[in-house]
Amino acid sequence: MKISKRTGVMLSTAALVLGLGSAATTAQAATGSASAAMACSTANATTPRTASVDGIRIELRYSTSSRCAWGRITGADPGDKVWVDRSGDGGGSWTGPLGMTTVQYGSDTHTPAYNDAGYVMRACAWNDSTGNIRCTGWY
């Protein structure tokens, strides 16, 4: 499903505020993460895009060996979330949030890795204390 940028931000925000992100993540994990995880490797990882939200560092990580990308946050608190979006048209519309993951303890976490062949991807984070959301640029 492709959605507009404005609609995607509104839906992502609503899902986070209403707590629907974890249900969507569970459904995505059951349908897509297992096959994505088998095809993806995190070897030879680089960080082509970064951003921050309220002191939380957001990284889009990329494996040059498997052509897979994932999101990672550091400097976060329990309850903060990270996910990735994937676009086939350079970011005009996208599929996501994919692999939404919540910091359970400590200060960092990451999403599953997703194959990005033919797509651009970005990583996004939500600070549960402020409600602020920020994303990296597309890569």
Disulfide bonds with the S-S distance in Angstrom:
Cys40-Cys68 2.08
Cys124-Cys135 2.04
